[in-house]
Amino acid sequence: MIIRYMEKYWYIAILAALFMVGEVSVDLYQPRMMEVIVDNGILGLNNGGVPDLSIVTSVGIKMILVVILGGLCGVLCGVFSNLCAQNFGNDIRKDCFRRIMHFSFSQTDKFSVGSLITRITSDVTQVQNMIQQLMRGFVRCMMFFIAGSIALVSLDADFRIVIAVSLPLILVEIGIVLWKANPLFDLLQRRLDRMNNVVQENIAGARVVKSFVQEEREEERFEKSNQDLMDTQRRVLVLIAMMRPVMNIILNIATVAIIQIGAFGVQAGRTAPGTVMAAVTYLTQILNGMMMLAMLFQNLTRGITSSKRLKEVLTSESEIRDGAGIPARAGTLEKKESGSDKEPAKKITAGSLRNENRGRVTFRNVSFSYPGHRTQVLHDICLDIAPGETLALIGETGCGKSSIVNLIPRFYDAAEGTVEVGGHDVREYKLEDLRSRIAIVLQKSELFSATIRENISIGRPDASEEEIREAARNAQAEEFILQQREGYDTFVAEAGMSLSGGQRQRVAISRALLKNADVLILDDATSALDFGTEAALQKKLREKYRDVTKIIIAQRIVSVQNADRIAVIDDGRILDCGTHDELMSRCPAYMAIYESQLGEGGAA
């Protein structure tokens, strides 16, 4: 599968290989010219033993020109092989990232963030290097081996004995080393995954580490993972390091043998001294080609290991797939309130479904368990949330509140039952259409390294300045934004760390309000706000976004008691659903929460 990425660049690969053929041809031709210089120019074997300096000069100039040509071929080979490999790696990296962006949460958890980072960086680099080595090294090695052997034997048939003895020894050594090293390459990448996971966790959770004074513990974790990585690398490098000394021994012994055979030939009068020199050069080229082949096999083995890891990403289909799409109701037009003004009429498009059911969210006997876990998190959930209604979910931590809202934008799919938005099963929508109708704000507000304006408008890049400011005012964010040195153009640090928790939440709420979605989900998104700011936000939501269906998850009674209905969740089940007054009169669980927070002895 990986090799298909080369299809676009096959002509560049062929050019690289052809230029390498030119470079190696020059290398193979040089010993012949040196043979002529020694035998005819210096020793004068064809001139009665009288040296002929004109031959030395003419052949020397020719050798210089040929070497320049070979160098040019080598440069062009390097340019084209790098161009091909870089484009090849760039395409794989982009496709991997595109695939990762469409992974479900469970798929991301299965791979782990550290492993995905390793695959999209280190593994792509390994495969890229493998492709480059194949274009350069493989052609070079095979030409030295085949053409060099032919040229060596053509000088003196007795030289084939040296090749017949030395080459099998080298191939056996290469086979043994690669057999030992091959399983270590996969282990090496997995240990790199583990180290990246430790780094990623500690950078993301630096505040937790520092607040609990766990620097030494985390340093020990990193040291252990780094030591494991280093130990594996050392084992690989020791194996690889063994090859060169052994090959050098074989090369030197073979060189001595060539000289000895050549000496016998010179004494017998059938071989010239220049021929022996050429033979030594050819043998060196052949055996150096074998050394290069050994390194090529190492890179090839490591590249194959990395390509398998990349293939796992590239062949992983998202567990959450597009539906067939909801057909538009032709000719239907509608106006939607936003703030104090009316927006221009919007024409119905496929999947938008702006009709009388816009914003309706329905759960029909929904049960759910997280992928890979047998324990059910939700049990037979039935809810019908009317368009424009505000529904609050309250219950103990871990009771399933977030799991309920995660099913609406299809972050996960229900195991049983159906979830409907706008009167249609969410599985029928195309994901882009479905999620464009839903705005969600999480307790942990994720911001990007960009300006405050860009963070707010991420869902609507074409929004006007006034729309951005209106959303920020409604989210109670504009006051603190204008206090920043550069206002809306203030740059936000990575993950929003330059803002306080409450400021991050208000920017995230501004982003959701600007999206102008049919359904607004606030998943404990006001936990960092003070009561006054939260009350002002809720007032704006009631006044300015009356037609938006609002689902609010909160831990505080004061955050939910003004909702149209409140669903009390316990152990993945809905215990009761009604207004604040209704629940206070009939739901013991809700009354217990109220008493613990606002009643006598509570934290009022």
DAVENJO-V197338 format. One record per pair of residues at least 6 apart in sequence whose ideal C-beta (glycine too) atoms are under 6 Angstrom apart, sorted by sequence separation. I is the first residue (numbers start at 1). J is the second residue. D is the distance in Angstrom with one decimal. If there is no record, write none. Layout:
BEGIN
i;j;d
I;J;D
I;J;D
END
This chain:
BEGIN
i;j;d
39;45;4.8
40;46;5.1
44;50;4.4
153;159;5.9
265;271;2.9
385;391;4.9
395;401;5.8
406;412;5.4
457;463;4.9
472;478;4.3
484;490;4.0
492;498;5.9
554;560;5.1
560;566;5.4
596;602;5.5
597;603;5.9
598;604;4.8
44;51;4.7
152;159;5.1
153;160;4.9
335;342;5.3
336;343;5.3
369;376;4.7
407;414;5.5
418;425;5.0
419;426;5.0
448;455;6.0
481;488;6.0
567;574;5.4
568;575;4.5
583;590;4.0
44;52;5.7
369;377;5.7
393;401;4.5
426;434;5.8
447;455;5.2
496;504;4.5
526;534;4.8
568;576;5.0
42;51;5.6
209;218;5.5
262;271;5.7
367;376;5.8
368;377;5.5
472;481;6.0
335;345;5.4
368;378;4.2
567;577;4.4
41;52;5.6
367;378;5.7
457;468;5.6
576;587;4.2
333;345;4.7
367;379;5.6
407;419;4.9
456;468;5.4
565;577;5.7
367;380;6.0
41;55;3.8
149;163;5.7
262;276;3.3
575;589;5.4
40;55;5.1
41;56;3.8
365;380;5.4
366;381;4.3
100;116;5.8
202;218;5.2
332;348;4.5
410;426;5.3
566;583;5.9
363;381;4.7
37;56;5.5
329;348;5.5
363;382;5.9
561;580;4.3
568;587;5.7
570;589;6.0
328;348;4.5
334;354;4.6
363;383;4.3
505;525;5.7
258;279;5.2
328;349;5.8
568;589;5.4
37;59;5.2
258;280;5.5
328;350;4.7
362;384;5.0
378;400;5.1
568;590;5.0
36;59;5.4
198;221;5.5
377;400;5.2
480;503;5.6
505;528;5.1
96;120;5.0
198;222;5.1
361;385;4.3
255;280;5.8
258;283;5.4
325;350;5.7
326;351;5.3
378;403;5.6
33;59;5.4
325;351;5.8
377;403;4.8
409;435;5.1
502;528;4.2
93;120;5.9
198;225;5.1
326;353;5.7
360;387;5.2
501;528;3.8
502;529;5.3
359;387;3.8
520;548;5.2
254;283;5.7
358;387;5.8
409;438;4.8
452;481;5.7
477;506;3.8
524;553;5.2
33;63;4.9
195;225;4.3
476;506;5.7
477;507;5.8
519;549;4.7
520;550;4.9
521;551;4.8
522;552;4.8
523;553;4.7
93;124;4.9
194;225;5.0
195;226;5.8
475;506;5.1
92;124;5.5
477;510;4.9
195;229;5.4
475;509;4.1
89;124;5.2
453;488;4.2
475;510;4.0
251;287;4.5
452;488;5.2
191;228;5.0
192;229;6.0
455;492;5.9
557;594;5.4
191;229;4.5
451;489;5.1
452;490;5.2
472;510;4.5
475;513;5.7
89;128;3.5
471;510;4.6
474;513;5.5
26;66;5.4
451;491;5.6
557;597;5.0
191;232;5.5
557;598;5.7
471;513;4.4
85;128;5.0
88;131;5.5
471;514;3.8
26;70;3.0
188;232;4.8
247;291;5.1
187;232;5.4
447;492;5.2
449;494;5.0
85;131;4.9
368;414;5.3
369;415;5.7
23;70;5.0
85;132;3.9
368;415;5.2
184;232;6.0
366;414;4.7
367;415;5.4
367;416;4.1
447;496;3.3
23;73;4.2
22;73;3.6
23;74;4.3
81;132;5.2
184;235;5.7
243;294;5.3
366;417;3.8
463;514;5.7
184;236;5.0
365;417;3.9
455;507;5.6
364;417;5.2
19;73;4.6
81;135;4.3
364;418;4.9
456;510;4.7
460;514;5.5
81;136;5.2
181;236;5.6
456;511;5.1
363;419;5.7
459;515;4.0
19;76;4.4
20;77;4.5
447;504;5.9
476;533;5.1
19;77;3.8
181;239;4.8
362;420;4.1
456;514;5.9
180;239;5.4
445;504;4.2
361;421;5.7
445;505;5.0
476;536;5.4
16;77;5.3
476;537;5.2
177;239;5.2
360;423;6.0
445;508;3.7
16;80;3.8
358;422;5.8
15;80;4.7
16;81;4.1
357;422;4.9
177;243;5.5
357;423;3.8
474;540;4.4
441;508;4.9
12;80;5.3
441;509;5.4
353;422;4.4
474;544;5.6
12;83;5.7
13;84;5.1
441;512;4.8
12;84;4.3
173;246;5.5
439;512;3.8
118;192;5.1
9;84;4.6
118;193;4.9
439;515;4.3
9;87;5.6
115;193;4.1
118;196;5.3
439;517;3.9
114;193;5.2
117;196;5.2
351;430;5.6
438;517;5.5
170;250;6.0
437;517;5.6
169;250;5.6
437;518;4.5
438;519;4.7
439;520;5.1
440;521;4.2
441;522;5.2
442;523;5.1
443;524;3.9
6;88;6.0
114;196;3.6
351;433;2.7
5;88;5.3
114;197;3.1
166;250;5.3
441;525;3.8
443;527;5.6
112;197;5.7
5;91;5.0
114;200;5.3
5;92;5.6
113;200;5.5
166;254;4.4
320;410;5.2
162;254;5.1
162;257;4.8
162;258;5.7
326;424;5.4
326;428;5.9
158;261;5.1
326;429;5.9
323;427;5.2
323;428;4.2
325;430;4.8
323;429;5.0
322;430;4.6
156;265;5.8
322;431;5.4
156;271;5.7
20;136;5.8
24;140;5.5
185;301;6.0
405;521;5.0
185;302;4.6
17;135;6.0
405;523;5.8
16;135;4.6
20;139;4.4
24;143;4.3
28;147;5.5
178;297;5.4
182;301;5.3
186;305;5.0
20;140;5.8
155;275;5.1
159;279;5.7
170;290;4.7
174;294;4.6
185;305;4.4
402;523;5.6
13;135;5.6
17;139;5.1
178;301;5.9
155;279;5.1
152;279;5.9
152;282;4.2
151;282;5.4
339;470;5.5
148;282;5.1
148;285;5.0
148;286;4.3
144;285;5.0
144;286;5.6
145;289;5.4
144;289;3.2
405;551;5.9
141;289;4.5
141;292;5.2
141;293;4.2
401;553;4.7
137;292;5.6
388;546;5.7
137;296;4.3
359;518;4.2
388;547;4.9
358;518;5.1
359;519;5.7
389;549;6.0
390;550;4.4
391;551;5.3
392;552;4.7
393;553;4.8
387;549;5.8
133;296;5.4
385;549;5.8
133;299;4.8
394;560;5.5
392;560;3.5
401;569;5.4
130;299;5.4
400;569;5.6
129;299;5.8
130;300;5.8
399;569;4.6
392;563;3.8
399;570;5.5
400;572;4.1
130;303;2.7
390;563;4.6
390;564;4.8
391;565;5.3
392;566;4.5
393;567;5.2
394;568;6.0
395;569;3.6
389;564;4.9
395;570;5.6
126;302;5.4
127;303;5.1
393;569;5.8
126;303;5.2
338;516;5.9
127;306;5.1
126;306;3.9
127;307;5.1
123;306;3.8
123;309;5.1
123;310;5.4
119;309;5.4
359;549;3.8
119;310;5.9
379;572;4.8
119;313;5.7
378;572;4.5
379;573;5.1
377;572;5.3
339;544;5.1
337;547;5.3
99;313;5.7
104;318;5.9
104;319;4.3
102;318;4.5
104;320;4.8
96;313;5.1
45;272;5.9
39;272;4.6
39;274;3.7
38;274;3.5
35;274;3.9
38;277;5.9
35;275;5.9
35;278;4.3
31;278;3.8
31;281;4.1
31;282;5.7
106;371;3.9
2;307;4.5
105;411;5.8
1;311;5.5
END
